[in-house]
């Protein structure tokens, strides 16, 4: 693996809706997060095969963004699960960062059946009209299909990792309990507890005891949406679980808010984000995903 690489900030500064028009999965920033701050990182695609691909999910054509070292196969695989904003430029950039480290990184558009999460400018409507209508079972199936796609496109799925942010952080915990092929996972500030519903019958605390692989949880101590008590509740559930659960760990950055890794938003905290990135790479390497 190459040493840690953080690309330079974007030169765009405050980016308007007019300046960033989404043309395909992974291009442009989500409408709900504009304008983008000047600190947004940009990782180039030099030496990579990077761009949109299509993944068959039982006859459904699911878009995804893929990045990998050009011309190589037998690569460790990392699934990158987006926030509620979908697979926009930031998530594509994260995939490229993993690819620069030698991974086949794939970010599937897990909201596509319900709508285009990147195009909805109103946060309330994004949540009510798209995100809240996505069944967890559908997401698990879509991620399974992504793993199958990776197996046929240069990926070594015996070295499978998954990471996700916010909404994707919650999914990371769930998928690590669902898919026995996962070797390691990194969940960034994903919700841990919640009420059961038809579309979301379980939450991370409910599946903690039966994880297929150890999970590194990266959380913010100043995250008002994820109270410290819920982290302690999750720790207790992990301690009572199987070997993978017991091997899972939390890192809590005391002063970091929610979305501290999101370099395109005001919530970005570079010290916590860069430390978390280094820990994520080390976690994957230590647990056979490298």
Buried (B, 14 or more C-beta within 10 A) or exposed (E): EEEEEBBEBBEBEEBEEEBBEBEEBBBBBBBBBBBBBEBBBBBEBEEBBBBBBEBEBEEBEBBBBBBBBEEBEEBBBBBBBBBBBBBBBBBBBBBBBBBBBBBBBBBBBBBBBBBBBBBBEEBEEBBEBBBEBBBBEBBBBBBBBBBBBBBEBBBBBEBBBBBBBBBBBBBBBBBBBBBEBBBBBBBBBBBBBBEEEEEBEBBBBBBBBEBBBBBBBBBBBBBEEBEEEBBEBBBEBBEEBBEBBBBBBBBBBEEBBBBBBBBBBEBBBBEBBBBBBEBBBEBBBEBBBB
